[in-house]
Amino acid sequence: MIAPRRESGATVAPIWCLQEPATGAQQTSVASTELSRLAADMHRLVARFSL
């Protein structure tokens, strides 16, 4: 991990630190969408075998 650099007494975060939350949020959104799709597929599959 790269330590943040200091400029005139203030800590400045590296740009990748600022991008990580957005990347994580995007990954969570994609995973959530995929999980929802899989759940819907499973529901349809179970419905086919229900009496």
C-alpha positions as a Markdown table, in Angstrom:
| # | Residue | x | y | z |
|---|---|---|---|---|
| 1 | Met | 0.0 | 0.0 | 0.0 |
| 2 | Ile | 1.3 | 3.5 | -0.9 |
| 3 | Ala | 1.2 | 5.9 | 2.0 |
| 4 | Pro | -0.6 | 9.2 | 1.5 |
| 5 | Arg | 1.7 | 12.1 | 0.8 |
| 6 | Arg | 1.7 | 15.3 | 2.8 |
| 7 | Glu | 1.4 | 18.8 | 1.3 |
| 8 | Ser | 1.7 | 21.9 | 3.6 |
| 9 | Gly | 0.6 | 19.9 | 6.6 |
| 10 | Ala | -2.5 | 18.3 | 5.0 |
| 11 | Thr | -2.7 | 14.7 | 4.1 |
| 12 | Val | -3.5 | 14.1 | 0.4 |
| 13 | Ala | -4.9 | 10.7 | -0.5 |
| 14 | Pro | -3.6 | 9.0 | -3.6 |
| 15 | Ile | -6.1 | 9.1 | -6.5 |
| 16 | Trp | -6.6 | 5.3 | -6.3 |
| 17 | Cys | -7.9 | 5.7 | -2.8 |
| 18 | Leu | -10.6 | 7.9 | -4.1 |
| 19 | Gln | -11.5 | 5.5 | -6.9 |
| 20 | Glu | -11.7 | 2.4 | -4.8 |
| 21 | Pro | -15.2 | 3.2 | -3.2 |
| 22 | Ala | -16.7 | 3.8 | -6.7 |
| 23 | Thr | -15.1 | 0.5 | -8.0 |
| 24 | Gly | -16.4 | -1.4 | -5.0 |
| 25 | Ala | -19.9 | 0.1 | -5.4 |
| 26 | Gln | -19.9 | -0.9 | -9.1 |
| 27 | Gln | -18.8 | -4.5 | -8.2 |
| 28 | Thr | -21.5 | -4.7 | -5.5 |
| 29 | Ser | -24.1 | -3.5 | -8.0 |
| 30 | Val | -23.0 | -6.0 | -10.7 |
| 31 | Ala | -23.0 | -8.8 | -8.1 |
| 32 | Ser | -26.5 | -7.8 | -6.8 |
| 33 | Thr | -27.9 | -7.7 | -10.3 |
| 34 | Glu | -26.4 | -11.2 | -11.0 |
| 35 | Leu | -27.7 | -12.6 | -7.7 |
| 36 | Ser | -31.2 | -11.2 | -8.5 |
| 37 | Arg | -31.1 | -12.8 | -12.0 |
| 38 | Leu | -30.0 | -16.2 | -10.5 |
| 39 | Ala | -32.7 | -16.0 | -7.9 |
| 40 | Ala | -35.4 | -15.4 | -10.6 |
| 41 | Asp | -34.0 | -18.3 | -12.6 |
| 42 | Met | -34.1 | -20.6 | -9.6 |
| 43 | His | -37.7 | -19.5 | -8.8 |
| 44 | Arg | -38.7 | -20.4 | -12.4 |
| 45 | Leu | -37.0 | -23.7 | -12.2 |
| 46 | Val | -38.6 | -24.6 | -8.9 |
| 47 | Ala | -42.0 | -23.5 | -10.3 |
| 48 | Arg | -41.6 | -26.1 | -13.1 |
| 49 | Phe | -41.4 | -28.9 | -10.6 |
| 50 | Ser | -44.0 | -27.7 | -8.1 |
| 51 | Leu | -47.3 | -29.6 | -8.0 |
